[in-house]
């Protein structure tokens, strides 16, 4: 039996539907569903999403933002990337200041937030135990991002990788596509900028996790600087913060 992607041309909405139905990784299926049943005390009255989380944003985006995976009590609860946890609080506030988001807070799939010229996705679509996916789980999930890139690349001007995992994953996919990726690969650091051909730039940021923001490893000013540079790549000028 042919898959949806084999029968019809890919669309972002079609890929999103496939993502939400995926059960390819038994360990991740078990974990995401266990978390959705046991819940965190603060959310005990809420119904958790408990499924893989699709990408979210403008289908004609010129900015692509790639994270590691849904948070166990964030996107795994709300069903939207970077929504409902501290990482998302940081990210959407920064995107709002830079002009890429319609509001600074992300609380649910129905909160009215819209992305402008930006699309958010992740290397993995299920919350992994301890935020530590296995290599085989990464490879099982890889085709979703690969196919999103196929649709978005014609208009993309900038990719922002949040953390080293996302950075390595995106470059691996682009290299396999024979995209002009620098060799040797530059070492990951916050604020790294890489040219990927004539029209595409990759920027890197420390992930806005509590571990990084609470310790001061990632500051608001350093985070905003990445999004100002992203705006410059997309629009040719700085906007927002």
TIKOLVEX-64969 format. One record per residue (C-alpha): residue in three letters; chain; x, y, z. Coordinates in nm, 4 decimals, decimal comma. Example, Ala and Ser with C-alpha at 12.3 -4.5 7.8 and 13.67 -1.06 7.14 Angstrom:
! TIKOLVEX-64969
+------+-----+----------+----------+----------+
: type : mol :        u :        v :        w :
+------+-----+----------+----------+----------+
:  ALA :   A :   1,2300 :  -0,4500 :   0,7800 :
:  SER :   A :   1,3670 :  -0,1060 :   0,7140 :
+------+-----+----------+----------+----------+
//
This chain:
! TIKOLVEX-64969
+------+-----+----------+----------+----------+
: type : mol :        u :        v :        w :
+------+-----+----------+----------+----------+
:  UNK :   A :   0,0000 :   0,0000 :   0,0000 :
:  UNK :   A :   0,1428 :   0,3394 :  -0,0953 :
:  UNK :   A :   0,1959 :   0,6092 :   0,1646 :
:  UNK :   A :   0,0199 :   0,9434 :   0,1376 :
:  UNK :   A :   0,3437 :   1,1033 :   0,0189 :
:  UNK :   A :   0,3775 :   0,8474 :  -0,2627 :
:  UNK :   A :   0,0228 :   0,8941 :  -0,3860 :
:  UNK :   A :   0,0045 :   1,2738 :  -0,3871 :
:  UNK :   A :   0,2505 :   1,5636 :  -0,3879 :
:  UNK :   A :   0,3653 :   1,6757 :  -0,0450 :
:  UNK :   A :   0,2110 :   1,9763 :   0,1252 :
:  UNK :   A :   0,2965 :   2,1113 :   0,4678 :
:  UNK :   A :  -0,0548 :   2,0323 :   0,5883 :
:  UNK :   A :  -0,0267 :   1,6792 :   0,4498 :
:  UNK :   A :   0,3055 :   1,6241 :   0,6245 :
:  UNK :   A :   0,1505 :   1,7586 :   0,9463 :
:  UNK :   A :  -0,1269 :   1,4990 :   0,9260 :
:  UNK :   A :   0,1286 :   1,2222 :   0,8761 :
:  UNK :   A :   0,3311 :   1,3456 :   1,1712 :
:  UNK :   A :   0,0369 :   1,3311 :   1,4100 :
:  UNK :   A :  -0,0369 :   0,9686 :   1,3126 :
:  UNK :   A :   0,3205 :   0,8379 :   1,3355 :
:  UNK :   A :   0,3962 :   0,5438 :   1,5660 :
:  UNK :   A :   0,7321 :   0,4435 :   1,4183 :
:  UNK :   A :   0,9373 :   0,4544 :   1,7405 :
:  UNK :   A :   0,7966 :   0,2290 :   2,0168 :
:  UNK :   A :   1,0018 :   0,3843 :   2,2973 :
:  UNK :   A :   0,8877 :   0,7354 :   2,2094 :
:  UNK :   A :   0,5252 :   0,6303 :   2,1644 :
:  UNK :   A :   0,5297 :   0,4710 :   2,5099 :
:  UNK :   A :   0,6925 :   0,7738 :   2,6727 :
:  UNK :   A :   0,4794 :   1,0459 :   2,5148 :
:  UNK :   A :   0,1595 :   0,8582 :   2,6021 :
:  UNK :   A :   0,2757 :   0,7807 :   2,9549 :
:  UNK :   A :   0,3494 :   1,1495 :   3,0147 :
:  UNK :   A :   0,0060 :   1,2391 :   2,8777 :
:  UNK :   A :  -0,1611 :   1,0091 :   3,1304 :
:  UNK :   A :   0,0524 :   1,0793 :   3,4365 :
:  UNK :   A :   0,0738 :   1,4562 :   3,3675 :
:  UNK :   A :   0,2439 :   1,7240 :   3,5737 :
:  UNK :   A :   0,0513 :   1,8364 :   3,8799 :
:  UNK :   A :   0,0114 :   2,1908 :   3,7465 :
:  UNK :   A :  -0,1683 :   2,0531 :   3,4391 :
:  UNK :   A :  -0,3608 :   1,7660 :   3,5954 :
:  UNK :   A :  -0,6962 :   1,9046 :   3,4749 :
:  UNK :   A :  -0,5793 :   1,9471 :   3,1152 :
:  UNK :   A :  -0,6035 :   1,6967 :   2,8332 :
:  UNK :   A :  -0,2573 :   1,6347 :   2,6929 :
:  UNK :   A :  -0,1952 :   1,6117 :   2,3184 :
:  UNK :   A :   0,0242 :   1,3031 :   2,3683 :
:  UNK :   A :   0,1043 :   1,2586 :   1,9978 :
:  UNK :   A :   0,3812 :   1,3638 :   1,7596 :
:  UNK :   A :   0,3867 :   1,7402 :   1,7068 :
:  UNK :   A :   0,3835 :   1,8860 :   1,3524 :
:  UNK :   A :   0,5613 :   2,1959 :   1,2294 :
:  UNK :   A :   0,3846 :   2,5283 :   1,2639 :
:  UNK :   A :   0,3862 :   2,8593 :   1,0822 :
:  UNK :   A :   0,3769 :   3,0454 :   0,7535 :
:  UNK :   A :   0,3811 :   2,8070 :   0,4526 :
:  UNK :   A :   0,5695 :   3,0736 :   0,2547 :
:  UNK :   A :   0,8215 :   3,1373 :   0,5310 :
:  UNK :   A :   1,1622 :   3,2776 :   0,4539 :
:  UNK :   A :   1,2809 :   3,1901 :   0,8055 :
:  UNK :   A :   1,2952 :   2,8303 :   0,9295 :
:  UNK :   A :   1,3494 :   2,7622 :   1,3007 :
:  UNK :   A :   1,4576 :   2,4119 :   1,4021 :
:  UNK :   A :   1,4636 :   2,2779 :   1,7583 :
:  UNK :   A :   1,5409 :   1,9389 :   1,9095 :
:  UNK :   A :   1,2015 :   1,7900 :   2,0017 :
:  UNK :   A :   0,8703 :   1,8705 :   2,1736 :
:  UNK :   A :   0,8873 :   1,9318 :   2,5468 :
:  UNK :   A :   0,7237 :   1,6597 :   2,7548 :
:  UNK :   A :   0,4912 :   1,9046 :   2,9324 :
:  UNK :   A :   0,5077 :   2,1779 :   2,6673 :
:  UNK :   A :   0,4357 :   2,0802 :   2,3066 :
:  UNK :   A :   0,3519 :   1,7222 :   2,4089 :
:  UNK :   A :   0,0757 :   1,8785 :   2,6191 :
:  UNK :   A :  -0,0404 :   2,1568 :   2,3886 :
:  UNK :   A :   0,0206 :   2,0014 :   2,0456 :
:  UNK :   A :   0,2151 :   2,2969 :   1,9044 :
:  UNK :   A :   0,5901 :   2,3419 :   1,8832 :
:  UNK :   A :   0,7469 :   2,5430 :   2,1674 :
:  UNK :   A :   0,4073 :   2,6133 :   2,3225 :
:  UNK :   A :   0,3310 :   2,5904 :   2,6915 :
:  UNK :   A :   0,6774 :   2,5817 :   2,8502 :
:  UNK :   A :   0,9632 :   2,8135 :   2,9477 :
:  UNK :   A :   1,1555 :   2,7511 :   2,6253 :
:  UNK :   A :   0,8539 :   2,8635 :   2,4278 :
:  UNK :   A :   0,8087 :   3,1668 :   2,6515 :
:  UNK :   A :   1,1572 :   3,2793 :   2,5539 :
:  UNK :   A :   1,1262 :   3,1927 :   2,1876 :
:  UNK :   A :   0,7905 :   3,3513 :   2,1087 :
:  UNK :   A :   0,8682 :   3,6651 :   2,3086 :
:  UNK :   A :   1,1875 :   3,7067 :   2,1036 :
:  UNK :   A :   1,0076 :   3,6358 :   1,7757 :
:  UNK :   A :   0,7453 :   3,8954 :   1,8690 :
:  UNK :   A :   1,0127 :   4,1547 :   1,9429 :
:  UNK :   A :   1,1747 :   4,0777 :   1,6058 :
:  UNK :   A :   0,8436 :   4,1013 :   1,4178 :
:  UNK :   A :   0,8046 :   3,7328 :   1,3308 :
:  UNK :   A :   0,5145 :   3,6541 :   1,5708 :
:  UNK :   A :   0,1791 :   3,8242 :   1,6194 :
:  UNK :   A :   0,1949 :   3,7965 :   1,9989 :
:  UNK :   A :   0,4568 :   3,7369 :   2,2648 :
:  UNK :   A :   0,2891 :   3,4515 :   2,4529 :
:  UNK :   A :   0,2139 :   3,0976 :   2,3353 :
:  UNK :   A :  -0,0233 :   2,9011 :   2,5552 :
:  UNK :   A :  -0,2299 :   2,6714 :   2,3312 :
:  UNK :   A :  -0,3047 :   2,5768 :   1,9704 :
:  UNK :   A :  -0,6075 :   2,8054 :   1,9821 :
:  UNK :   A :  -0,4476 :   3,1164 :   2,1371 :
:  UNK :   A :  -0,4524 :   3,3086 :   1,8078 :
:  UNK :   A :  -0,0756 :   3,3318 :   1,7706 :
:  UNK :   A :   0,0423 :   3,3535 :   1,4092 :
:  UNK :   A :   0,3924 :   3,3436 :   1,2676 :
:  UNK :   A :   0,4878 :   3,5954 :   1,0017 :
:  UNK :   A :   0,7391 :   3,4760 :   0,7446 :
:  UNK :   A :   0,8562 :   3,2028 :   0,9850 :
:  UNK :   A :   0,8037 :   2,8299 :   1,0277 :
:  UNK :   A :   0,8968 :   2,6314 :   1,3407 :
:  UNK :   A :   0,9791 :   2,2619 :   1,3364 :
:  UNK :   A :   1,2114 :   2,0139 :   1,5081 :
:  UNK :   A :   1,4479 :   1,7274 :   1,4424 :
:  UNK :   A :   1,2151 :   1,4902 :   1,6301 :
:  UNK :   A :   0,8388 :   1,5121 :   1,6613 :
:  UNK :   A :   0,7930 :   1,3141 :   1,9843 :
:  UNK :   A :   0,9159 :   1,4090 :   2,3301 :
:  UNK :   A :   1,2117 :   1,1795 :   2,4121 :
:  UNK :   A :   1,2847 :   1,0630 :   2,7686 :
:  UNK :   A :   1,5381 :   1,2974 :   2,9235 :
:  UNK :   A :   1,5539 :   1,4922 :   2,5961 :
:  UNK :   A :   1,7885 :   1,2184 :   2,4712 :
:  UNK :   A :   1,6697 :   1,0645 :   2,1429 :
:  UNK :   A :   1,8465 :   0,7599 :   2,0087 :
:  UNK :   A :   2,0204 :   0,7703 :   1,6693 :
:  UNK :   A :   1,7708 :   0,5286 :   1,5167 :
:  UNK :   A :   1,4817 :   0,7477 :   1,6365 :
:  UNK :   A :   1,6419 :   1,0521 :   1,4798 :
:  UNK :   A :   1,6726 :   0,8676 :   1,1487 :
:  UNK :   A :   1,3139 :   0,7382 :   1,1621 :
:  UNK :   A :   1,1916 :   1,0965 :   1,2013 :
:  UNK :   A :   1,4313 :   1,2569 :   0,9579 :
:  UNK :   A :   1,2102 :   1,2327 :   0,6498 :
:  UNK :   A :   0,9564 :   1,4764 :   0,7953 :
:  UNK :   A :   1,2090 :   1,7607 :   0,8163 :
:  UNK :   A :   1,3622 :   1,6579 :   0,4850 :
:  UNK :   A :   1,0257 :   1,6897 :   0,3128 :
:  UNK :   A :   0,9436 :   2,0198 :   0,4864 :
:  UNK :   A :   1,2748 :   2,1523 :   0,3569 :
:  UNK :   A :   1,1852 :   2,0461 :   0,0034 :
:  UNK :   A :   0,8744 :   2,2639 :   0,0220 :
:  UNK :   A :   1,0296 :   2,5582 :   0,2042 :
:  UNK :   A :   1,3771 :   2,5858 :   0,0485 :
:  UNK :   A :   1,2695 :   2,7738 :  -0,2674 :
:  UNK :   A :   1,1679 :   3,0731 :  -0,0535 :
:  UNK :   A :   1,3954 :   3,0287 :   0,2492 :
:  UNK :   A :   1,6572 :   3,2891 :   0,3221 :
:  UNK :   A :   1,7542 :   3,1910 :   0,6757 :
:  UNK :   A :   1,7597 :   2,8826 :   0,8992 :
:  UNK :   A :   1,8054 :   2,9244 :   1,2745 :
:  UNK :   A :   1,9190 :   2,6109 :   1,4573 :
:  UNK :   A :   1,8350 :   2,6135 :   1,8274 :
:  UNK :   A :   2,1096 :   2,4059 :   1,9864 :
:  UNK :   A :   2,3830 :   2,1802 :   1,8554 :
:  UNK :   A :   2,1546 :   1,8820 :   1,7942 :
:  UNK :   A :   1,9392 :   2,0814 :   1,5506 :
:  UNK :   A :   2,2504 :   2,2329 :   1,3928 :
:  UNK :   A :   2,4086 :   1,8945 :   1,3250 :
:  UNK :   A :   2,0808 :   1,7455 :   1,2036 :
:  UNK :   A :   2,0025 :   2,0203 :   0,9523 :
:  UNK :   A :   2,3555 :   2,0228 :   0,8103 :
:  UNK :   A :   2,3475 :   1,6443 :   0,7758 :
:  UNK :   A :   2,0274 :   1,6652 :   0,5702 :
:  UNK :   A :   2,1574 :   1,9498 :   0,3542 :
:  UNK :   A :   2,4880 :   1,7745 :   0,2927 :
:  UNK :   A :   2,3058 :   1,4608 :   0,1782 :
:  UNK :   A :   2,1139 :   1,6820 :  -0,0652 :
:  UNK :   A :   2,4512 :   1,8024 :  -0,1997 :
:  UNK :   A :   2,3741 :   2,1522 :  -0,0761 :
:  UNK :   A :   2,6860 :   2,3727 :  -0,0463 :
:  UNK :   A :   2,7673 :   2,3014 :   0,3208 :
:  UNK :   A :   3,1112 :   2,4142 :   0,4474 :
:  UNK :   A :   3,3676 :   2,1398 :   0,5013 :
:  UNK :   A :   3,4914 :   2,0903 :   0,7611 :
:  UNK :   A :   3,1735 :   2,1808 :   0,9458 :
:  UNK :   A :   3,2243 :   2,4845 :   1,1737 :
:  UNK :   A :   3,2099 :   2,4068 :   1,5449 :
:  UNK :   A :   2,8772 :   2,4967 :   1,7021 :
:  UNK :   A :   2,8624 :   2,8133 :   1,9075 :
:  UNK :   A :   2,6031 :   3,0768 :   1,9822 :
:  UNK :   A :   2,5786 :   3,3374 :   1,7071 :
:  UNK :   A :   2,7527 :   3,1341 :   1,4402 :
:  UNK :   A :   2,6681 :   3,2387 :   1,0835 :
:  UNK :   A :   2,7209 :   3,0117 :   0,7830 :
:  UNK :   A :   2,6574 :   3,0888 :   0,4186 :
:  UNK :   A :   2,4781 :   2,8067 :   0,2393 :
:  UNK :   A :   2,4972 :   2,9148 :  -0,1212 :
:  UNK :   A :   2,4090 :   3,2533 :  -0,2640 :
:  UNK :   A :   2,0744 :   3,3117 :  -0,0915 :
:  UNK :   A :   2,0581 :   3,0966 :   0,2236 :
:  UNK :   A :   2,2173 :   3,1634 :   0,5639 :
:  UNK :   A :   2,2248 :   2,9457 :   0,8743 :
:  UNK :   A :   2,2396 :   3,1060 :   1,2177 :
:  UNK :   A :   2,2861 :   2,9253 :   1,5461 :
:  UNK :   A :   2,1678 :   2,9914 :   1,8984 :
:  UNK :   A :   2,1916 :   2,8181 :   2,2288 :
:  UNK :   A :   1,8606 :   2,6450 :   2,2906 :
:  UNK :   A :   1,6293 :   2,8595 :   2,5089 :
:  UNK :   A :   1,6010 :   2,5799 :   2,7664 :
:  UNK :   A :   1,5730 :   2,6590 :   3,1360 :
:  UNK :   A :   1,9200 :   2,5152 :   3,1827 :
:  UNK :   A :   2,0593 :   2,7846 :   2,9524 :
:  UNK :   A :   1,8370 :   3,0788 :   3,0441 :
:  UNK :   A :   1,8372 :   3,0298 :   3,4228 :
:  UNK :   A :   2,2161 :   3,0034 :   3,4342 :
:  UNK :   A :   2,2723 :   3,3047 :   3,2111 :
:  UNK :   A :   2,4399 :   3,1016 :   2,9384 :
:  UNK :   A :   2,1738 :   3,2467 :   2,7084 :
:  UNK :   A :   2,0727 :   3,6069 :   2,7771 :
:  UNK :   A :   1,7890 :   3,8064 :   2,6277 :
:  UNK :   A :   2,0313 :   4,0379 :   2,4493 :
:  UNK :   A :   2,2256 :   3,7471 :   2,2964 :
:  UNK :   A :   1,9030 :   3,5775 :   2,1885 :
:  UNK :   A :   1,7584 :   3,8958 :   2,0387 :
:  UNK :   A :   2,0793 :   3,9510 :   1,8432 :
:  UNK :   A :   2,0187 :   3,6234 :   1,6577 :
:  UNK :   A :   1,6675 :   3,7287 :   1,5561 :
:  UNK :   A :   1,7820 :   4,0732 :   1,4476 :
:  UNK :   A :   2,0359 :   3,9050 :   1,2246 :
:  UNK :   A :   1,7678 :   3,6634 :   1,0978 :
:  UNK :   A :   1,5489 :   3,9613 :   1,0079 :
:  UNK :   A :   1,8400 :   4,1175 :   0,8233 :
:  UNK :   A :   1,8872 :   3,7967 :   0,6244 :
:  UNK :   A :   1,5179 :   3,7749 :   0,5406 :
:  UNK :   A :   1,4377 :   4,1415 :   0,4768 :
:  UNK :   A :   1,7751 :   4,3011 :   0,4169 :
:  UNK :   A :   1,7339 :   4,5187 :   0,7265 :
:  UNK :   A :   1,6964 :   4,4837 :   1,1028 :
:  UNK :   A :   1,3507 :   4,4936 :   1,2584 :
:  UNK :   A :   1,2020 :   4,4762 :   1,6055 :
:  UNK :   A :   1,4314 :   4,4466 :   1,9085 :
+------+-----+----------+----------+----------+
//
